[in-house]
Amino acid sequence: MEAQLRDAPPAVLNMNDPHALRAMLLGYTEQVIKLEGENAVLGAKVDSLGGSLPPGRELVTVVNGVAFANSMDVASFFGKRHDNLLRDIRNILEKAPARALNFRKTSVSVSMPTLGARPVLLTP
């Protein structure tokens, strides 16, 4: 048993020393407090963007561990026209074709004020 303790990693040895364990926990607590502060700062930056979506809609949706954003929601959130957002995406892809893997073309049916509906190109 003594040989196992001697050969154990430092973290295991610290578990046997109350002072070392307390210091380790305080270090983790300080890291958590620091990260919470950074999160609050980033949250304030996002809030300052001023965007909003209808209740129940999220800007980013995670499906099977992959994040998706609907271009119509992105345009709405940032107060931009959807056609201009699509133009900007196309410009980005012309300059950096490798980023094409980040975009997928889809469509949805949108009601028209006069007749029926028309498909709209989306890039999640």
Buried (B, 14 or more C-beta within 10 A) or exposed (E): EEEEEEEEEEEEEBEEEEEBEEEBEEEEEEEEEEEEEEEEEEEEEEEEEEBEEEEEEEBEEEEEEEEEBBBBBBBBBEEBEBEEBBEEBEEBBEEEEEEEEEBEEBEEEEEEEEEEEEEBEBBB
